[in-house]
Amino acid sequence: MRGQSSSGTVTQAGGATERAAEVAGRGFAAVFRAVKGVRPFRPIHPRGISLVGELTLTGAAGRTAAGLPGPSGISWLDDAGTRQVRGRFSRSVGFPESLPDILGLALRVGTGVGDSDDVADVLFASTGWGVPARFMLLPKLDAGTARFTTLMPYKGANGPVLLGLRTLSLPGLATGRADTDGNFKESLATGDWSLALSYASPTGRWVQAGVLHLRAAPTGGGTAIGDTAGGGTAHGDTAIRFDPLKHPLPGAGTYPWARRLRERSYRAARRLAPRVSGDPHPAGLKAADRSSATRRQGSADERNTMSTVTQVFNSPASAVWTVIADGWLYSGWVVGASRIRSVDARWPQVGALLHHSVGAWPLLINDSTKVTAVEPGQRLELIARGWPIGEAKVVITLEDLGERCRVTMAEDAVRGPGLAVPKALRDPIITVRNRETLQRLELMAAGGAGA
């Protein structure tokens, strides 16, 4: 009787855990659906860095020989070998990069079994390293000092198993700050980010199982494993969607409560969203299709949907372009830009970044503007960021009229809370601001700025 009572108690406890996970999963899904209203394609981890690399696993025998615990209870961890890796580093909430954020590292790893297309997805987030901090999401500013865990344990042959990552070394040029547009991103194109992969029971000590080396994905995305959605570049993101439920680790199960907690939110995050006007990177398109779609959508946006202001300048187009082409002058004519912090040497070439601050001191937001298309002397297309407000697409065109020129500035929100403002209210605000912007630009061009 006591045995039956004990069994019934365990069953009831398990049922209660699953019900709680179901409720929490529904709650997360509702939050994701709401966020998708302003971030249609990635409600969390909106911006990231596409990575490639290798994971070298010591294996159970190697750990035993080194005096460490041997079998982990997960066959994938216990088989020695080198696995190819595709990954994505990102900031979860999308706060300004001067602020701490929950850091994410998603990995798609070769399993070492079956054919070359067999892959497993593992998701890590910045947490603590001890107990109970390893089960708590922690915002971090520095990628080098952050600790990453899977947060929820896998179901191994010997019980629950957590995976964790900690940095061994950063590329030589890295400062450690976990930005997805600045120094950290650029440094990953020059060297490896090396991390130790470890495992532990929920309350046990960490045991190193291998070493992971990551770097920025090469231009065009290469031929990394499991990448059928088009690749990122050394200066871009990836369209891959990582899913540990769809691509599990060999020898590792998922606890029912963990599956219930994840399933609904995953479905909500991946549900196709309506095309957002002006979005330069629709998820799920291959690179060539994405480029073509961007050009077509951009033309339609400028004709039909973007707030547009036009002004004839009493200066030639060459003088106006001289001002536009000098990134250090932007805070002098762009309304809202209070200072310029740095400008890529290749500005205004495609992919170049201008790091600015928006707002009035001391309430400043540090973010960046990126060139997405350029026709020197004639047209410049930008994505201007100012999170947590969001992102805007800006297109400036110059029409040569001899000693004068016609300048047109088209703009609209493409991501973030700004999209939640009805267009009937959004357009007049943008129009008034950009009229002043063009007036300032004309004065600077007439005064010979940048010459």
C-alpha positions as a Python dict, from the first residue, in 0.01 Angstrom:
ca = {
    (1, 'M'): (0, 0, 0),
    (2, 'R'): (281, 237, 83),
    (3, 'G'): (441, 156, -251),
    (4, 'Q'): (118, 230, -438),
    (5, 'S'): (77, 555, -247),
    (6, 'S'): (433, 660, -329),
    (7, 'S'): (382, 579, -696),
    (8, 'G'): (60, 778, -702),
    (9, 'T'): (231, 1075, -541),
    (10, 'V'): (508, 1071, -804),
    (11, 'T'): (250, 1049, -1083),
    (12, 'Q'): (54, 1342, -938),
    (13, 'A'): (372, 1547, -902),
    (14, 'G'): (469, 1473, -1261),
    (15, 'G'): (123, 1569, -1381),
    (16, 'A'): (133, 1893, -1187),
    (17, 'T'): (473, 1978, -1337),
    (18, 'E'): (345, 1916, -1690),
    (19, 'R'): (33, 2124, -1628),
    (20, 'A'): (244, 2410, -1495),
    (21, 'A'): (472, 2384, -1799),
    (22, 'E'): (167, 2387, -2027),
    (23, 'V'): (37, 2707, -1865),
    (24, 'A'): (380, 2869, -1882),
    (25, 'G'): (417, 2761, -2246),
    (26, 'R'): (84, 2922, -2335),
    (27, 'G'): (197, 3239, -2161),
    (28, 'F'): (527, 3253, -2350),
    (29, 'A'): (342, 3189, -2678),
    (30, 'A'): (105, 3480, -2607),
    (31, 'V'): (401, 3709, -2541),
    (32, 'F'): (572, 3600, -2864),
    (33, 'R'): (255, 3658, -3066),
    (34, 'A'): (230, 4010, -2925),
    (35, 'V'): (595, 4088, -2996),
    (36, 'K'): (556, 3959, -3352),
    (37, 'G'): (330, 4258, -3411),
    (38, 'V'): (641, 4475, -3411),
    (39, 'R'): (905, 4211, -3496),
    (40, 'P'): (730, 3988, -3751),
    (41, 'F'): (1020, 3757, -3837),
    (42, 'R'): (1218, 3721, -3513),
    (43, 'P'): (1022, 3826, -3203),
    (44, 'I'): (1326, 3747, -2987),
    (45, 'H'): (1694, 3751, -3080),
    (46, 'P'): (1613, 3997, -3363),
    (47, 'R'): (1971, 4059, -3474),
    (48, 'G'): (2258, 3815, -3483),
    (49, 'I'): (2594, 3713, -3624),
    (50, 'S'): (2623, 3410, -3852),
    (51, 'L'): (2900, 3176, -3737),
    (52, 'V'): (3082, 2864, -3853),
    (53, 'G'): (3334, 2645, -3674),
    (54, 'E'): (3427, 2309, -3528),
    (55, 'L'): (3354, 2125, -3206),
    (56, 'T'): (3612, 1875, -3084),
    (57, 'L'): (3472, 1625, -2830),
    (58, 'T'): (3707, 1441, -2595),
    (59, 'G'): (3476, 1142, -2555),
    (60, 'A'): (3412, 929, -2246),
    (61, 'A'): (3737, 735, -2285),
    (62, 'G'): (3939, 1055, -2316),
    (63, 'R'): (3780, 1203, -2006),
    (64, 'T'): (3848, 885, -1808),
    (65, 'A'): (4212, 889, -1917),
    (66, 'A'): (4238, 1250, -1796),
    (67, 'G'): (4096, 1157, -1456),
    (68, 'L'): (3755, 1308, -1522),
    (69, 'P'): (3413, 1141, -1498),
    (70, 'G'): (3358, 928, -1808),
    (71, 'P'): (3010, 858, -1949),
    (72, 'S'): (2772, 1155, -1942),
    (73, 'G'): (2464, 949, -2027),
    (74, 'I'): (2433, 1118, -2371),
    (75, 'S'): (2594, 921, -2652),
    (76, 'W'): (2668, 1230, -2861),
    (77, 'L'): (2885, 1370, -2580),
    (78, 'D'): (3055, 1037, -2513),
    (79, 'D'): (3180, 977, -2870),
    (80, 'A'): (3513, 1143, -2946),
    (81, 'G'): (3554, 1332, -3271),
    (82, 'T'): (3534, 1667, -3449),
    (83, 'R'): (3198, 1799, -3563),
    (84, 'Q'): (3130, 2084, -3805),
    (85, 'V'): (2919, 2363, -3657),
    (86, 'R'): (2694, 2638, -3788),
    (87, 'G'): (2585, 2896, -3530),
    (88, 'R'): (2428, 3229, -3448),
    (89, 'F'): (2522, 3472, -3172),
    (90, 'S'): (2252, 3721, -3076),
    (91, 'R'): (2107, 3952, -2814),
    (92, 'S'): (1768, 3829, -2695),
    (93, 'V'): (1559, 4137, -2614),
    (94, 'G'): (1723, 4375, -2860),
    (95, 'F'): (1818, 4649, -2610),
    (96, 'P'): (2064, 4918, -2728),
    (97, 'E'): (2405, 4755, -2749),
    (98, 'S'): (2541, 4983, -2477),
    (99, 'L'): (2313, 4799, -2230),
    (100, 'P'): (2334, 4441, -2098),
    (101, 'D'): (2107, 4187, -2267),
    (102, 'I'): (2041, 3815, -2244),
    (103, 'L'): (2296, 3669, -2485),
    (104, 'G'): (2209, 3371, -2702),
    (105, 'L'): (2428, 3120, -2882),
    (106, 'A'): (2248, 2873, -3111),
    (107, 'L'): (2445, 2584, -3260),
    (108, 'R'): (2370, 2341, -3542),
    (109, 'V'): (2617, 2055, -3504),
    (110, 'G'): (2697, 1747, -3708),
    (111, 'T'): (2593, 1439, -3511),
    (112, 'G'): (2863, 1203, -3635),
    (113, 'V'): (2601, 940, -3718),
    (114, 'G'): (2420, 867, -4043),
    (115, 'D'): (2488, 1084, -4347),
    (116, 'S'): (2639, 1433, -4358),
    (117, 'D'): (2296, 1596, -4333),
    (118, 'D'): (2230, 1462, -3980),
    (119, 'V'): (2240, 1759, -3747),
    (120, 'A'): (2143, 1851, -3394),
    (121, 'D'): (2043, 2197, -3267),
    (122, 'V'): (2147, 2319, -2922),
    (123, 'L'): (2036, 2653, -2774),
    (124, 'F'): (2241, 2831, -2509),
    (125, 'A'): (2159, 3150, -2317),
    (126, 'S'): (2357, 3361, -2071),
    (127, 'T'): (2298, 3237, -1717),
    (128, 'G'): (2491, 3187, -1399),
    (129, 'W'): (2730, 2893, -1355),
    (130, 'G'): (2654, 2773, -1005),
    (131, 'V'): (2333, 2653, -840),
    (132, 'P'): (2065, 2788, -871),
    (133, 'A'): (2203, 3060, -1104),
    (134, 'R'): (2254, 2810, -1387),
    (135, 'F'): (1874, 2800, -1419),
    (136, 'M'): (1838, 3180, -1430),
    (137, 'L'): (1865, 3402, -1739),
    (138, 'L'): (2116, 3680, -1673),
    (139, 'P'): (2171, 3990, -1891),
    (140, 'K'): (2535, 4038, -1984),
    (141, 'L'): (2734, 4307, -2162),
    (142, 'D'): (3059, 4115, -2211),
    (143, 'A'): (3060, 3795, -2419),
    (144, 'G'): (3400, 3693, -2283),
    (145, 'T'): (3291, 3675, -1920),
    (146, 'A'): (2940, 3540, -1986),
    (147, 'R'): (2847, 3181, -1904),
    (148, 'F'): (2597, 3002, -2126),
    (149, 'T'): (2381, 2700, -2041),
    (150, 'T'): (2094, 2513, -2202),
    (151, 'L'): (1886, 2628, -1902),
    (152, 'M'): (1666, 2316, -1926),
    (153, 'P'): (1826, 1972, -1890),
    (154, 'Y'): (1836, 1695, -2145),
    (155, 'K'): (1713, 1350, -2049),
    (156, 'G'): (2023, 1130, -2043),
    (157, 'A'): (2062, 760, -1971),
    (158, 'N'): (2190, 843, -1622),
    (159, 'G'): (1946, 1126, -1547),
    (160, 'P'): (1914, 1497, -1637),
    (161, 'V'): (2213, 1661, -1806),
    (162, 'L'): (2278, 2032, -1857),
    (163, 'L'): (2520, 2163, -2117),
    (164, 'G'): (2727, 2476, -2066),
    (165, 'L'): (2977, 2698, -2246),
    (166, 'R'): (3241, 2935, -2113),
    (167, 'T'): (3493, 3142, -2309),
    (168, 'L'): (3853, 3025, -2326),
    (169, 'S'): (3976, 3299, -2560),
    (170, 'L'): (3846, 3575, -2787),
    (171, 'P'): (3984, 3695, -3122),
    (172, 'G'): (4278, 3926, -3074),
    (173, 'L'): (4088, 4239, -3180),
    (174, 'A'): (3783, 4174, -2959),
    (175, 'T'): (3707, 4399, -2663),
    (176, 'G'): (3456, 4146, -2534),
    (177, 'R'): (3150, 4373, -2554),
    (178, 'A'): (2869, 4159, -2695),
    (179, 'D'): (2758, 4381, -2984),
    (180, 'T'): (2617, 4241, -3306),
    (181, 'D'): (2714, 4539, -3522),
    (182, 'G'): (3047, 4665, -3391),
    (183, 'N'): (3382, 4547, -3261),
    (184, 'F'): (3280, 4197, -3150),
    (185, 'K'): (3116, 4120, -3483),
    (186, 'E'): (3410, 4250, -3683),
    (187, 'S'): (3665, 4069, -3465),
    (188, 'L'): (3499, 3734, -3536),
    (189, 'A'): (3598, 3779, -3900),
    (190, 'T'): (3966, 3794, -3796),
    (191, 'G'): (4000, 3506, -3549),
    (192, 'D'): (3836, 3231, -3345),
    (193, 'W'): (3613, 3258, -3042),
    (194, 'S'): (3709, 2950, -2839),
    (195, 'L'): (3475, 2807, -2574),
    (196, 'A'): (3486, 2506, -2346),
    (197, 'L'): (3180, 2278, -2373),
    (198, 'S'): (3092, 2115, -2041),
    (199, 'Y'): (2813, 1908, -1893),
    (200, 'A'): (2671, 1870, -1543),
    (201, 'S'): (2383, 1723, -1352),
    (202, 'P'): (2138, 1990, -1229),
    (203, 'T'): (2330, 2033, -903),
    (204, 'G'): (2663, 1872, -994),
    (205, 'R'): (2998, 2014, -1095),
    (206, 'W'): (3081, 2092, -1455),
    (207, 'V'): (3291, 1844, -1653),
    (208, 'Q'): (3463, 1966, -1968),
    (209, 'A'): (3367, 1753, -2268),
    (210, 'G'): (3521, 1943, -2559),
    (211, 'V'): (3629, 2271, -2716),
    (212, 'L'): (3428, 2482, -2960),
    (213, 'H'): (3589, 2720, -3210),
    (214, 'L'): (3365, 2979, -3381),
    (215, 'R'): (3427, 3252, -3637),
    (216, 'A'): (3219, 3474, -3864),
    (217, 'A'): (3065, 3284, -4154),
    (218, 'P'): (3252, 3342, -4480),
    (219, 'T'): (3096, 3554, -4751),
    (220, 'G'): (2805, 3367, -4906),
    (221, 'G'): (2767, 3133, -4609),
    (222, 'G'): (2992, 2856, -4749),
    (223, 'T'): (2862, 2501, -4746),
    (224, 'A'): (2802, 2463, -4376),
    (225, 'I'): (2606, 2162, -4260),
    (226, 'G'): (2232, 2165, -4264),
    (227, 'D'): (2204, 2510, -4420),
    (228, 'T'): (1925, 2500, -4674),
    (229, 'A'): (1791, 2850, -4608),
    (230, 'G'): (2076, 3054, -4744),
    (231, 'G'): (2376, 3167, -4544),
    (232, 'G'): (2489, 3475, -4366),
    (233, 'T'): (2807, 3656, -4448),
    (234, 'A'): (3099, 3774, -4244),
    (235, 'H'): (2905, 4098, -4212),
    (236, 'G'): (2553, 3953, -4189),
    (237, 'D'): (2298, 3735, -4021),
    (238, 'T'): (2163, 3391, -4107),
    (239, 'A'): (1809, 3284, -4197),
    (240, 'I'): (1852, 2945, -4025),
    (241, 'R'): (1593, 2871, -3756),
    (242, 'F'): (1736, 2650, -3482),
    (243, 'D'): (1497, 2399, -3320),
    (244, 'P'): (1622, 2147, -3060),
    (245, 'L'): (1285, 1969, -3065),
    (246, 'K'): (1307, 1906, -3439),
    (247, 'H'): (1681, 1831, -3438),
    (248, 'P'): (1758, 1658, -3104),
    (249, 'L'): (2095, 1542, -2977),
    (250, 'P'): (2159, 1168, -3034),
    (251, 'G'): (2114, 978, -2710),
    (252, 'A'): (1939, 1272, -2539),
    (253, 'G'): (1569, 1285, -2470),
    (254, 'T'): (1345, 1577, -2381),
    (255, 'Y'): (1144, 1579, -2062),
    (256, 'P'): (768, 1615, -2127),
    (257, 'W'): (749, 1932, -1919),
    (258, 'A'): (1034, 2090, -2119),
    (259, 'R'): (864, 2001, -2447),
    (260, 'R'): (534, 2152, -2327),
    (261, 'L'): (716, 2466, -2219),
    (262, 'R'): (883, 2510, -2558),
    (263, 'E'): (643, 2382, -2822),
    (264, 'R'): (380, 2658, -2823),
    (265, 'S'): (629, 2941, -2802),
    (266, 'Y'): (836, 2789, -3085),
    (267, 'R'): (527, 2764, -3305),
    (268, 'A'): (429, 3123, -3226),
    (269, 'A'): (780, 3252, -3300),
    (270, 'R'): (800, 3064, -3632),
    (271, 'R'): (448, 3134, -3760),
    (272, 'L'): (469, 3316, -4092),
    (273, 'A'): (397, 3685, -4061),
    (274, 'P'): (264, 3930, -4318),
    (275, 'R'): (535, 4100, -4518),
    (276, 'V'): (649, 4413, -4336),
    (277, 'S'): (675, 4711, -4566),
    (278, 'G'): (1036, 4804, -4619),
    (279, 'D'): (1186, 4506, -4431),
    (280, 'P'): (1520, 4448, -4603),
    (281, 'H'): (1569, 4092, -4485),
    (282, 'P'): (1256, 3873, -4508),
    (283, 'A'): (1336, 3553, -4322),
    (284, 'G'): (1337, 3223, -4500),
    (285, 'L'): (1437, 3348, -4848),
    (286, 'K'): (1755, 3233, -5013),
    (287, 'A'): (2017, 3501, -5059),
    (288, 'A'): (1951, 3563, -5431),
    (289, 'D'): (1575, 3567, -5384),
    (290, 'R'): (1609, 3794, -5081),
    (291, 'S'): (1816, 4044, -5282),
    (292, 'S'): (1566, 4044, -5567),
    (293, 'A'): (1271, 4075, -5331),
    (294, 'T'): (1442, 4362, -5150),
    (295, 'R'): (1485, 4559, -5471),
    (296, 'R'): (1125, 4503, -5579),
    (297, 'Q'): (986, 4583, -5235),
    (298, 'G'): (1210, 4887, -5199),
    (299, 'S'): (1080, 5037, -5522),
    (300, 'A'): (719, 4977, -5417),
    (301, 'D'): (786, 5128, -5074),
    (302, 'E'): (932, 5446, -5217),
    (303, 'R'): (642, 5489, -5461),
    (304, 'N'): (353, 5401, -5237),
    (305, 'T'): (417, 5355, -4867),
    (306, 'M'): (705, 5565, -4737),
    (307, 'S'): (672, 5917, -4605),
    (308, 'T'): (839, 6129, -4876),
    (309, 'V'): (971, 6487, -4874),
    (310, 'T'): (1121, 6666, -5177),
    (311, 'Q'): (1309, 6995, -5194),
    (312, 'V'): (1500, 7178, -5469),
    (313, 'F'): (1844, 7289, -5345),
    (314, 'N'): (2033, 7594, -5476),
    (315, 'S'): (2346, 7380, -5485),
    (316, 'P'): (2469, 7122, -5738),
    (317, 'A'): (2418, 6754, -5665),
    (318, 'S'): (2794, 6705, -5624),
    (319, 'A'): (2805, 6951, -5331),
    (320, 'V'): (2511, 6782, -5161),
    (321, 'W'): (2663, 6436, -5209),
    (322, 'T'): (2990, 6560, -5055),
    (323, 'V'): (2800, 6630, -4732),
    (324, 'I'): (2607, 6301, -4742),
    (325, 'A'): (2924, 6101, -4811),
    (326, 'D'): (3095, 6232, -4495),
    (327, 'G'): (2954, 6024, -4210),
    (328, 'W'): (3102, 6254, -3947),
    (329, 'L'): (2868, 6533, -4064),
    (330, 'Y'): (2541, 6343, -4007),
    (331, 'S'): (2473, 6489, -3663),
    (332, 'G'): (2482, 6833, -3828),
    (333, 'W'): (2186, 6775, -4059),
    (334, 'V'): (1997, 6461, -3949),
    (335, 'V'): (1732, 6568, -3698),
    (336, 'G'): (1757, 6357, -3382),
    (337, 'A'): (2122, 6253, -3424),
    (338, 'S'): (2305, 6419, -3135),
    (339, 'R'): (2657, 6292, -3202),
    (340, 'I'): (2860, 6056, -3420),
    (341, 'R'): (3074, 5806, -3229),
    (342, 'S'): (3255, 5634, -3517),
    (343, 'V'): (3229, 5587, -3893),
    (344, 'D'): (3354, 5294, -4099),
    (345, 'A'): (3642, 5395, -4326),
    (346, 'R'): (3452, 5257, -4627),
    (347, 'W'): (3142, 5474, -4569),
    (348, 'P'): (2914, 5509, -4767),
    (349, 'Q'): (2980, 5173, -4935),
    (350, 'V'): (2725, 4892, -4892),
    (351, 'G'): (2754, 4730, -4550),
    (352, 'A'): (2936, 5025, -4390),
    (353, 'L'): (2823, 5135, -4043),
    (354, 'L'): (2787, 5475, -3884),
    (355, 'H'): (2768, 5460, -3504),
    (356, 'H'): (2558, 5744, -3365),
    (357, 'S'): (2377, 5859, -3054),
    (358, 'V'): (2013, 5967, -3064),
    (359, 'G'): (1831, 6193, -2816),
    (360, 'A'): (1931, 6472, -2582),
    (361, 'W'): (2195, 6440, -2313),
    (362, 'P'): (2185, 6266, -2069),
    (363, 'L'): (1910, 6050, -2222),
    (364, 'L'): (2108, 5916, -2516),
    (365, 'I'): (2058, 5595, -2713),
    (366, 'N'): (2367, 5452, -2882),
    (367, 'D'): (2302, 5256, -3199),
    (368, 'S'): (2403, 5250, -3565),
    (369, 'T'): (2301, 5318, -3925),
    (370, 'K'): (2393, 5078, -4205),
    (371, 'V'): (2422, 5135, -4581),
    (372, 'T'): (2210, 4880, -4769),
    (373, 'A'): (2239, 5025, -5123),
    (374, 'V'): (2425, 5309, -5289),
    (375, 'E'): (2460, 5478, -5628),
    (376, 'P'): (2736, 5736, -5570),
    (377, 'G'): (2620, 6087, -5634),
    (378, 'Q'): (2260, 5978, -5689),
    (379, 'R'): (2107, 5752, -5426),
    (380, 'L'): (2172, 5622, -5074),
    (381, 'E'): (1962, 5363, -4890),
    (382, 'L'): (2003, 5318, -4515),
    (383, 'I'): (1868, 5122, -4222),
    (384, 'A'): (1875, 5360, -3924),
    (385, 'R'): (1854, 5195, -3582),
    (386, 'G'): (1752, 5344, -3251),
    (387, 'W'): (1645, 5060, -3023),
    (388, 'P'): (1429, 5023, -2821),
    (389, 'I'): (1234, 5259, -3050),
    (390, 'G'): (1314, 5040, -3351),
    (391, 'E'): (1452, 5067, -3704),
    (392, 'A'): (1367, 5279, -4009),
    (393, 'K'): (1446, 5252, -4377),
    (394, 'V'): (1567, 5579, -4528),
    (395, 'V'): (1621, 5646, -4900),
    (396, 'I'): (1785, 5969, -5020),
    (397, 'T'): (1792, 6045, -5393),
    (398, 'L'): (1955, 6333, -5581),
    (399, 'E'): (1843, 6458, -5924),
    (400, 'D'): (2097, 6678, -6103),
    (401, 'L'): (1949, 7010, -6229),
    (402, 'G'): (2277, 7175, -6328),
    (403, 'E'): (2361, 7439, -6068),
    (404, 'R'): (2072, 7311, -5859),
    (405, 'C'): (1940, 6966, -5766),
    (406, 'R'): (1623, 6802, -5645),
    (407, 'V'): (1665, 6601, -5321),
    (408, 'T'): (1404, 6346, -5211),
    (409, 'M'): (1401, 6177, -4873),
    (410, 'A'): (1171, 5877, -4813),
    (411, 'E'): (1143, 5707, -4473),
    (412, 'D'): (930, 5466, -4273),
    (413, 'A'): (960, 5233, -3975),
    (414, 'V'): (1045, 4871, -4060),
    (415, 'R'): (1098, 4709, -3718),
    (416, 'G'): (1023, 4774, -3355),
    (417, 'P'): (760, 4964, -3157),
    (418, 'G'): (749, 5238, -3422),
    (419, 'L'): (546, 5001, -3640),
    (420, 'A'): (276, 4996, -3373),
    (421, 'V'): (207, 5365, -3436),
    (422, 'P'): (-70, 5392, -3700),
    (423, 'K'): (67, 5508, -4033),
    (424, 'A'): (-180, 5800, -4037),
    (425, 'L'): (-1, 5934, -3727),
    (426, 'R'): (349, 5811, -3815),
    (427, 'D'): (377, 5981, -4156),
    (428, 'P'): (312, 6343, -4046),
    (429, 'I'): (575, 6313, -3771),
    (430, 'I'): (834, 6178, -4014),
    (431, 'T'): (743, 6439, -4276),
    (432, 'V'): (788, 6736, -4041),
    (433, 'R'): (1122, 6602, -3916),
    (434, 'N'): (1258, 6530, -4263),
    (435, 'R'): (1161, 6874, -4396),
    (436, 'E'): (1386, 7022, -4129),
    (437, 'T'): (1653, 6761, -4213),
    (438, 'L'): (1658, 6869, -4580),
    (439, 'Q'): (1673, 7236, -4484),
    (440, 'R'): (1980, 7167, -4270),
    (441, 'L'): (2135, 6959, -4547),
    (442, 'E'): (2088, 7243, -4798),
    (443, 'L'): (2253, 7497, -4566),
    (444, 'M'): (2553, 7270, -4510),
    (445, 'A'): (2590, 7203, -4884),
    (446, 'A'): (2569, 7577, -4962),
    (447, 'G'): (2831, 7647, -4697),
    (448, 'G'): (3075, 7398, -4847),
    (449, 'A'): (3067, 7146, -4561),
    (450, 'G'): (3271, 6835, -4627),
    (451, 'A'): (3468, 6991, -4912),
}
